[in-house]
Amino acid sequence: MKKISLFTILFLLAACTPGGNTAEVQQFIGGTEGLTATFETNTPPKEAFDGGYAPFDVVVKLQNKGEETVKAGDTTVRITGILEPEFNLKSGDLTKKVTEELTAVRKDGTGAVLPGNPSFVEFLNFNHVSTITGNALDFPLRADVCYKYATRASTLLCSRANILNPEANGICEIVGDKPVANSGAPIQVANVKQAGRSANSITLSFDITHVGKGRVYEQSSTCDKSARKYEDNVLVTVDTKVPGLTCSRLETKGDGKASGFIKMFTNTATVTCTQTFSNPSDAVAPITINVGYDYEERAETTVTIKHSGE
């Protein structure tokens, strides 16, 4: 016998209750963050000296606060705002791949939320060997963190035997807003709406929204800024597992699946789908919506280099 998740039961209750499409669902922990980046205390220090007398290190702490595990090698940290020769560094010293997995937040058997494991990325031996002009000079220091991430969302598709004129108090409501549950991530699926289209088809629309503080890039682009085509471009996959699904700007994959890249404008993109049924009936079908992308977070600080007097 096929198992039914608690999330599906809650969704079915929402769908089966007239006007109940705003019921709260709890499949995911939720949230709007992925990886966060911070500088460890005193790395870098607020002040250092010129003349090669005060070498220092930079340590970036990464923490996964979302619900997508980031695989080893899928995160890159770049230190920007300074030039390598200025601090006695070689070309390539300011870029590092993270060689360990950054696990997602999760719940244990008691329902307690467990944080993801932190990772510490070290950049060693910054040393301003030359002499500055004047008493002090401020250098902006920024850690740009690019990582591969994804959002998983779930909602429900309502089908009725008579789509255009359904009986009252049926198993679900064809027309209206539908509940949606999102995994914790800086991209979210929102504003899910459904309506009848024809005697054997319905329309489903939803928004892909950027709710985080970073920048969005096409998946596997490594946050490439050299071409604007990569910016705000996300990979969207819709899966109803019901043959007859088509979606605007997405390629039909068959067996109720459509997928493709969509560009967001002003942090939003709207997707409209049509689900055609060979034999409409009173039923509720779960829908999964996955969004894949590269995401860039950053941490910023300032290092003041003072003249040592030497």
C-alpha positions in Angstrom: 0.0 0.0 0.0 1.4 3.4 -1.0 2.3 5.6 1.9 0.8 9.2 2.1 2.9 11.9 3.7 1.5 14.2 6.4 2.1 17.1 4.0 -0.2 15.4 1.4 -2.9 14.8 4.0 -2.8 18.5 5.1 -2.9 19.6 1.5 -5.9 17.3 0.8 -7.7 18.7 3.8 -7.1 22.2 2.5 -8.3 21.2 -1.0 -11.3 19.3 0.2 -12.6 22.2 2.4 -14.5 24.9 0.6 -12.5 28.1 0.9 -9.8 26.1 2.7 -7.0 26.8 0.2 -5.2 29.1 2.7 -4.5 26.2 5.1 -1.0 26.2 6.5 1.3 23.4 5.4 4.4 22.2 7.1 6.4 20.0 4.7 9.5 22.2 5.0 11.3 24.1 7.7 11.2 27.1 5.5 13.1 30.4 5.5 14.6 32.7 2.9 18.4 32.0 3.3 20.9 29.6 1.7 24.6 30.0 2.6 25.6 32.9 4.8 29.1 34.4 4.9 30.8 36.2 7.7 34.4 37.1 8.6 35.7 35.4 11.7 36.6 37.8 14.6 39.8 39.7 13.9 40.4 37.9 10.6 40.9 40.4 9.0 41.8 42.8 11.8 40.4 46.3 11.7 43.9 47.7 11.6 47.3 46.6 10.4 50.7 48.3 9.5 52.6 48.9 6.3 56.3 48.0 5.7 55.7 44.2 6.1 55.6 44.4 9.9 52.0 43.2 10.4 50.9 40.1 8.4 47.4 38.9 8.9 44.9 36.2 7.8 41.4 36.4 6.4 39.0 33.7 7.5 35.5 33.4 6.0 32.8 31.4 7.9 30.2 29.7 5.7 26.9 28.4 7.2 24.1 26.7 5.3 20.8 28.0 6.7 18.6 26.7 4.0 17.3 23.2 3.1 19.5 22.3 0.1 22.8 20.6 0.8 25.7 22.1 -1.2 28.1 19.5 -2.5 31.8 19.7 -2.1 33.3 21.7 -4.9 30.1 23.6 -5.6 31.1 26.7 -3.6 33.8 29.3 -4.5 35.0 32.1 -2.3 36.7 35.1 -3.8 38.3 38.0 -1.9 37.9 41.2 -3.8 38.5 44.9 -3.1 42.3 44.6 -3.1 45.1 43.7 -5.6 47.3 40.7 -4.8 50.7 42.6 -5.2 49.5 45.2 -2.7 49.5 42.6 0.0 52.4 40.4 -1.2 50.1 37.8 -2.6 50.4 35.8 -5.9 47.8 35.5 -8.7 45.1 33.0 -7.6 45.7 33.4 -3.9 42.4 35.3 -3.5 40.1 32.5 -4.9 39.4 29.1 -3.2 37.0 26.2 -3.8 35.3 24.8 -0.8 36.3 21.1 -0.6 33.7 20.0 1.9 30.0 19.5 1.8 27.8 22.2 3.4 24.8 20.3 4.9 21.3 21.7 4.9 19.3 22.4 8.1 17.1 19.4 9.1 14.9 18.1 11.8 15.8 15.2 14.1 13.4 12.6 15.4 12.0 15.0 18.0 11.3 17.7 15.5 14.2 19.9 16.7 15.9 21.9 13.9 19.5 20.9 13.5 21.9 23.5 11.9 24.1 22.7 8.9 27.8 22.3 9.5 29.9 25.4 9.2 33.0 25.6 7.0 35.9 28.0 7.5 37.8 29.2 4.4 41.3 30.5 5.1 43.3 33.1 3.2 46.7 33.4 4.8 49.6 35.9 5.0 48.2 39.2 3.8 51.2 41.6 4.3 51.3 45.2 3.1 55.0 45.4 2.5 55.2 48.7 0.7 55.0 52.1 2.5 51.7 54.0 2.2 51.5 57.8 1.6 50.1 59.5 4.6 49.2 58.2 8.0 46.5 55.7 7.1 44.7 54.1 4.2 41.4 52.2 4.2 41.1 49.1 2.0 37.6 47.6 1.3 37.7 43.9 1.7 34.9 41.7 0.4 34.3 38.0 0.3 32.1 37.0 -2.7 30.7 33.5 -2.2 29.1 31.7 -5.2 27.3 28.4 -4.7 24.9 26.1 -6.5 21.5 25.9 -4.8 17.9 24.9 -5.4 14.4 25.5 -4.2 11.8 22.8 -3.8 8.1 23.7 -3.7 4.9 21.7 -3.5 1.3 22.5 -4.3 -1.8 20.7 -5.5 -3.7 20.4 -8.8 -7.5 20.3 -8.5 -9.4 18.3 -11.1 -13.2 18.0 -11.4 -15.3 15.8 -13.6 -17.1 18.9 -14.8 -14.3 21.5 -14.9 -16.3 24.5 -16.2 -19.4 24.0 -14.0 -18.4 21.8 -11.0 -20.9 20.8 -8.4 -20.8 22.7 -5.1 -19.0 21.2 -2.1 -16.8 19.0 -4.2 -13.5 17.4 -3.4 -11.6 20.6 -4.3 -12.1 24.1 -5.7 -11.0 24.6 -9.3 -10.8 28.4 -9.2 -8.7 30.3 -6.6 -5.4 30.6 -4.8 -3.7 27.4 -3.8 -1.4 26.7 -0.8 2.3 26.3 -1.6 5.1 25.0 0.6 8.7 26.1 0.0 12.0 24.7 1.2 14.3 27.2 2.9 16.1 29.1 0.1 16.5 32.7 -1.3 14.2 31.9 -4.2 10.6 31.1 -3.5 7.5 30.0 -5.4 4.4 32.2 -4.6 1.0 33.3 -5.8 -0.2 29.9 -7.0 -3.5 30.2 -8.8 -5.8 27.9 -10.7 -8.8 28.3 -13.0 -10.8 26.2 -15.5 -9.7 26.6 -19.1 -11.9 24.2 -21.1 -14.0 21.1 -20.5 -10.9 19.0 -20.1 -8.1 21.4 -19.1 -7.2 23.8 -16.3 -4.6 26.7 -16.1 -2.1 27.0 -13.3 0.1 30.0 -12.7 2.7 30.8 -10.1 5.5 33.3 -9.5 9.2 32.6 -9.0 10.4 35.3 -6.6 13.9 36.4 -5.4 13.5 37.1 -1.7 17.2 36.9 -0.6 19.8 39.6 -0.3 22.3 38.2 -2.8 22.4 37.9 -6.6 21.0 35.2 -8.8 22.8 33.5 -11.7 22.2 30.7 -14.1 22.9 27.2 -12.7 26.5 26.1 -13.2 27.6 29.6 -14.5 29.8 30.0 -11.3 28.2 33.5 -11.0 29.8 34.6 -14.2 29.5 38.4 -14.5 31.0 38.7 -18.0 27.7 38.1 -19.7 24.3 39.5 -18.6 22.6 36.4 -20.0 23.6 34.6 -16.8 22.0 37.1 -14.4 18.6 36.3 -12.9 18.3 33.2 -15.1 16.8 30.2 -13.2 16.1 26.6 -14.2 12.4 25.8 -13.5 11.0 22.3 -13.6 7.2 21.6 -13.1 6.1 18.0 -12.5 2.4 16.9 -12.1 3.0 13.3 -13.2 -0.1 13.7 -15.3 0.4 13.5 -19.1 -0.8 16.6 -20.9 1.2 19.4 -19.1 2.5 22.4 -21.0 4.0 25.5 -19.6 4.9 28.9 -21.0 8.6 29.3 -21.8 9.3 25.7 -20.7 10.0 22.6 -22.8 7.5 19.8 -22.5 9.3 16.6 -21.3 6.4 14.2 -21.4 4.7 12.3 -18.5 3.5 15.5 -16.9 6.8 17.3 -16.7 8.1 20.6 -18.2 11.4 22.3 -17.7 13.5 25.2 -19.0 15.4 28.4 -18.1 13.4 31.5 -17.2 14.8 35.0 -16.7 13.5 37.0 -13.8 12.8 40.8 -14.1 12.7 42.9 -11.0 13.1 39.8 -8.9 10.0 38.0 -10.3 9.0 35.7 -13.2 5.5 34.3 -13.8 5.0 30.8 -15.2 1.6 29.8 -16.7 0.8 26.1 -17.3 -2.1 24.2 -18.9 -2.9 20.7 -17.7 -5.1 18.7 -20.1 -6.9 15.6 -18.9 -7.8 12.7 -21.1 -10.7 11.9 -18.8 -11.4 14.5 -16.1 -12.5 13.2 -12.7 -12.8 14.5 -9.2 -9.2 14.2 -7.9 -6.3 16.1 -6.3 -2.8 15.6 -7.7 0.4 16.9 -6.0 2.6 19.2 -8.0 6.4 19.7 -7.5 8.1 22.8 -8.7 11.9 22.9 -8.5 14.1 25.9 -9.2 17.8 25.6 -9.7 20.4 28.4 -9.8 23.8 29.7 -8.7 23.6 32.3 -5.9 26.1 34.9 -4.7 26.3 36.1 -1.1 29.0 38.5 0.2 30.6 39.7 3.4 32.2 43.1 3.6 34.5 44.9 5.9 37.3 47.5 5.9 41.0 47.1 6.8 42.9 50.3 7.8 46.6 50.1 7.0 48.6 52.5 9.1 52.0 53.9 8.5 54.5 52.1 10.8 56.8 55.1 10.9 59.7 53.0 9.6 
